[in-house]
Amino acid sequence: MGSSYSFESIYSIRGVLLAPFVSVGLMLFALGFYVLLFGMVVYFFYTRRQAQVNRNLHLSWMVALFVVSVSLSLLEASITIIEATLAFQAASTGNFDSLLDWETLGNIPHMIFTVFIGVTYIIANCIADTILLYRCFIIWGSIKRVLTGMLLVLLCTTHVVGFVGYVEYFMSQGQQRWDLYLKAGDIIMAYNIANAANTLLLTFLIGIVVARAVGRKS
């Protein structure tokens, strides 16, 4: 009777295995591409002369960003595998207790994973923004102090908001309060949007200065 069990629902065996396989596969593919990109960046960084760049400082930032980003990818893959395992057990046995316990507000392992991933994500963004801001400081002229200061305040404010969001999430899990949980979700979403906008802004500003420099030389 157990071997002929057919579980037709959103938690079908095929359904709970397909999404994690695709997710982890794409994550590993992106990770491999990132490793290749990191090697190319380090190679070009040492083969091309950039007199204004502090090589040791810049390389330290890039290595730190690489280590943190790889750690973040592995953590996200781990939590995906854990959730896939619990969903597979629920689909094959019809017992949702373990899955519901994992998703329940106040589950300690889930809370630790989520907060650690979130904080690691914020740290990676801080390092990446520091690298971009440092590049801006190098290529900008006499206005670099004013613009760099304004951007520094903007970036710090954004990342503080992210930390506040995960503190709210931690408190909501500990106190099992849905109002704090929903508030934390809104703060984290706002942080993700603001962080993406900041990255685009920095990249756009760097691109404008570089385009002007190329135009003057030509």
Buried (B, 14 or more C-beta within 10 A) or exposed (E): EEEEEEBEEEBBBEBBBEEBEEBBEEBEEEBEEBEEEBEEEBEEBEEEEEEEBEEEEBBEBBEBBBEBBBBBBEBBBEBBEBBBBBBBBBBBEEEBEBBEEBEEBBBEEBBEBBBBBBBBBBBBBBBBBBBBBBBBBBBBEEEBEEBBEEBBEBBEEBBEBBBBBBBBBBBBBEEEBEEBBEBBBEBBEBBBEBBEEBBEBBEEBBEEBEEEEEEEEE
